[in-house]
Amino acid sequence: MRPGGTTQGLYIAAADGRNFGYVNHRSPERVLAEMEDGLARFREKAAAHATFQTARGAPRGVESAGPTLRRTPTAAAVVRVHARIGPLSDESYSSLRKEQRVLNAAVGRDHLWILEKERRALLESAGVVANAVQLPPTLSARILRFHLVDNVRGEPEMWRSSEVRRADCEATLIRASRDSRTFAFRIEFLLATSSGERGYEGRLEGEIELAAPTAALVRFRAYSFGEAWGSSIYTPGAPPGRFPLTIAMVNAPEGDGNEAIVPPQASSHFGEYLRPALSITPKP
């Protein structure tokens, strides 16, 4: 891989992991051509030597928690994250080229990890109904820096700790039963680069229900409402000026399987994703 390059794209690979082609382009013709070429290379050079793994898990010699093969931490809960742009004003929409209109109508998708120790800390702080509680700092920082992003057009740059300019957080226990506790939370945020050329400002509102006493995630729903502006290096073509960006977060259903396979985009920086920090102290 070239310095400064990207691993984003489509790969043609054998079952034993050997690569026979790569393309990072949206043209159906180019993708199909590369697929045909890759298949031909496979048939010519590797078909007779390919090995197949029938057991589940990583191939022998591959570290399960390595930088390119990330595993969901033990007992972590997984939340699906979806991002959408719009509706755009007529003026904003008409200023976009045809390809930009298609890209901005797409859906950004990712996964959020909520660690067991974060859920237990929240559950242990419950007290009585209407009590104010604190969202675990690592959870609020993870959401702010790595999941309030515009990934609608592709692979975005995540927010640095210093780019979280405002984070006013509040959380309350709103329901308690023998089997669970439900918390409501709200975060008023301003995220922006030092130049001010890219940012997102708005609020995130949600609820999280935890089983008692196990702290297992029963239900998670959160929605952000706000305006974004600017583009990342690999997400050009954003609408001009400020534009509406909504991000929805919903717990992944049990047994789906995909949530354990597809890691969060930002977890390539594994330690920082699990233990994120902010340059400011969120206001309660």
C-alpha positions in Angstrom: 0.0 0.0 0.0 1.3 3.5 -0.9 1.9 6.0 1.9 -1.2 8.2 2.2 -3.3 5.7 0.2 -6.5 4.0 1.3 -7.6 0.4 1.7 -11.1 1.3 0.7 -12.3 -0.6 -2.4 -13.3 -4.0 -3.8 -10.9 -7.0 -3.6 -10.9 -10.3 -5.4 -9.4 -12.9 -3.1 -9.2 -16.7 -2.8 -10.5 -18.6 0.3 -6.9 -18.8 1.6 -6.6 -15.0 1.7 -4.4 -14.4 -1.4 -5.3 -11.3 -3.4 -6.0 -11.4 -7.2 -7.4 -8.0 -7.9 -8.4 -4.6 -6.5 -10.5 -1.7 -7.7 -11.7 1.5 -6.0 -14.1 2.9 -8.6 -17.9 3.3 -8.9 -18.0 2.5 -12.7 -19.9 -0.8 -13.1 -17.9 -1.5 -16.3 -14.5 -1.1 -14.5 -15.6 -3.2 -11.5 -16.9 -6.0 -13.8 -13.8 -5.9 -15.9 -11.6 -6.2 -12.8 -13.7 -9.1 -11.5 -13.2 -10.9 -14.8 -9.5 -10.3 -14.8 -9.2 -11.4 -11.2 -11.1 -14.6 -11.9 -8.8 -15.3 -14.8 -5.7 -14.7 -12.7 -7.1 -17.1 -10.0 -7.8 -19.8 -12.5 -4.4 -19.5 -14.1 -2.2 -19.4 -11.0 -3.9 -20.4 -7.8 -6.9 -22.7 -8.3 -4.9 -25.9 -7.9 -3.2 -24.5 -4.8 -6.0 -22.9 -2.9 -6.8 -24.1 0.6 -10.1 -23.8 2.4 -10.8 -23.3 6.0 -14.0 -25.0 7.3 -13.7 -24.1 10.9 -14.9 -20.7 12.2 -12.4 -18.1 13.3 -9.2 -16.5 12.1 -6.7 -18.5 9.8 -3.8 -19.9 11.6 -1.1 -17.3 12.3 -3.5 -14.4 12.2 -4.0 -12.4 15.4 -7.6 -12.1 16.2 -7.3 -8.6 17.6 -4.8 -7.3 15.0 -5.2 -3.9 13.2 -7.0 -5.4 10.2 -8.9 -8.2 11.9 -10.8 -6.5 14.8 -13.1 -8.4 17.0 -16.0 -7.1 19.1 -14.8 -6.9 22.7 -16.2 -9.6 25.1 -19.7 -8.7 26.3 -19.7 -5.4 24.3 -23.2 -4.4 23.0 -23.5 -3.4 19.4 -25.6 -0.5 18.1 -26.3 0.2 14.4 -25.6 3.7 13.3 -27.3 5.2 10.2 -26.7 8.7 8.7 -28.9 10.6 6.2 -28.7 14.1 4.7 -31.7 16.2 3.9 -34.2 17.3 3.0 -32.2 19.9 1.1 -33.5 23.2 -0.1 -34.3 23.6 -3.8 -31.4 26.0 -4.2 -29.0 23.6 -2.4 -30.2 20.6 -4.4 -30.0 22.3 -7.8 -26.4 23.4 -7.1 -25.2 19.7 -7.0 -24.1 17.7 -10.0 -26.0 14.6 -10.8 -23.4 12.3 -9.2 -23.3 14.5 -6.1 -27.1 14.2 -5.8 -26.9 10.4 -5.9 -24.1 10.3 -3.3 -25.8 12.7 -0.9 -29.0 10.6 -1.1 -27.1 7.5 0.2 -27.2 6.1 3.7 -24.1 6.1 5.9 -23.8 2.9 8.0 -21.6 1.9 10.9 -21.6 0.1 14.3 -21.1 1.5 17.8 -19.6 -0.6 20.6 -20.9 0.0 24.2 -18.6 -1.8 26.6 -19.8 -3.9 29.5 -18.0 -1.7 32.1 -19.8 1.4 30.7 -23.2 -0.3 31.0 -22.4 -1.5 34.5 -21.3 2.0 35.6 -24.5 3.5 34.3 -26.6 0.9 36.0 -24.9 1.3 39.3 -25.5 5.1 39.2 -29.2 4.6 38.8 -30.6 5.5 42.2 -34.3 6.4 42.1 -36.5 7.6 39.2 -35.9 11.2 38.1 -32.3 11.1 39.5 -29.7 12.7 37.3 -26.9 10.4 36.3 -23.7 10.7 34.3 -23.2 9.0 31.0 -19.9 7.1 31.1 -17.3 9.6 29.8 -15.8 7.1 27.4 -19.2 6.3 25.9 -20.1 10.0 25.3 -16.7 10.7 23.9 -16.9 7.7 21.6 -20.2 8.8 20.2 -19.1 12.4 19.8 -15.8 11.8 18.1 -16.5 8.6 16.0 -20.2 8.4 15.3 -21.5 12.0 14.9 -19.8 12.1 11.5 -21.0 12.6 7.9 -20.2 9.2 6.3 -23.0 9.4 3.7 -20.7 9.9 0.7 -17.9 7.6 1.9 -15.1 7.3 4.5 -15.0 10.3 6.8 -12.3 11.8 8.9 -13.1 11.3 12.6 -13.1 14.2 15.1 -10.0 14.9 17.1 -10.4 15.4 20.8 -9.7 19.2 20.3 -12.4 19.4 17.7 -15.2 18.7 20.2 -15.9 22.3 20.9 -19.1 21.9 23.0 -20.6 18.8 24.7 -23.3 19.6 27.2 -24.5 16.3 28.5 -27.4 15.3 30.7 -28.9 12.0 31.6 -31.8 10.8 33.9 -33.2 7.6 35.1 -36.8 7.7 33.8 -38.1 4.1 34.4 -37.2 1.4 36.9 -38.7 -2.1 37.2 -37.6 -5.3 38.8 -35.9 -6.4 35.6 -34.5 -3.2 34.0 -33.6 0.4 34.2 -34.2 3.0 31.5 -32.2 6.2 31.1 -32.9 9.2 28.9 -29.9 11.3 27.7 -29.3 14.4 25.7 -26.1 15.9 24.4 -25.9 19.4 22.9 -22.8 19.5 20.7 -20.6 21.5 18.4 -17.9 19.7 16.5 -15.6 21.7 14.2 -12.1 21.7 12.7 -9.7 24.4 13.7 -10.2 26.1 10.4 -14.0 26.0 10.7 -14.2 24.5 7.2 -15.9 21.3 8.5 -18.3 20.8 11.4 -21.6 19.5 12.8 -23.7 21.3 15.4 -26.9 20.1 17.0 -28.3 17.8 19.7 -28.4 14.0 20.3 -31.4 12.6 22.2 -31.9 9.0 23.2 -32.8 6.3 25.6 -30.9 3.2 26.9 -32.6 0.3 28.7 -30.4 -2.1 30.7 -31.3 -5.4 32.3 -30.9 -5.6 36.1 -28.6 -6.8 37.5 -26.7 -8.0 34.5 -26.4 -4.7 32.7 -27.1 -6.4 29.3 -28.4 -4.0 26.7 -32.1 -4.4 26.2 -32.9 -1.4 24.0 -31.0 1.6 22.6 -32.5 4.4 20.5 -30.8 7.8 19.8 -31.2 10.4 17.1 -29.2 13.5 16.4 -30.7 16.6 14.8 -28.5 19.3 13.5 -26.6 21.0 10.6 -23.3 19.9 9.1 -21.0 21.6 6.7 -17.9 20.8 4.7 -16.3 17.6 3.4 -13.6 15.1 4.5 -10.8 14.1 2.2 -12.6 11.0 0.9 -16.1 12.5 1.1 -16.1 15.3 -1.4 -19.3 16.8 -2.9 -21.2 17.8 0.2 -24.1 20.2 -0.2 -23.0 23.9 -0.1 -23.1 25.7 3.2 -24.9 24.2 6.1 -27.1 21.2 5.5 -29.3 19.0 7.7 -27.7 15.8 8.9 -29.6 13.2 10.9 -28.0 10.2 12.6 -30.0 7.4 14.1 -28.7 4.7 16.4 -30.5 1.5 17.1 -29.3 -1.6 19.0 -28.5 -4.5 16.7 -30.9 -7.5 17.0 -29.5 -10.6 18.6 -28.5 -13.4 16.3 -28.0 -11.1 13.3 -24.3 -12.0 13.2 -23.2 -9.1 11.0 -22.7 -6.8 14.1 -20.0 -9.2 15.4 -18.3 -9.3 12.0 -18.2 -5.7 10.8 -16.3 -3.5 13.3 -16.8 0.2 13.8 -15.0 2.3 11.2 -12.9 4.1 13.8 -11.9 0.9 15.6 -8.9 0.6 13.3 -7.4 2.8 16.0 -8.4 0.1 18.5 -7.1 1.6 21.8 -8.3 5.1 21.1 -11.7 3.9 20.1 -12.2 1.9 23.3 -10.7 4.7 25.5 -11.4 8.0 23.8 -10.7 11.3 25.4 -11.9 14.9 25.0 -10.0 18.1 25.4 -12.9 19.6 27.2 -14.9 18.4 30.2 -18.6 17.8 29.1 -21.0 20.0 31.0 -23.7 18.2 33.0 
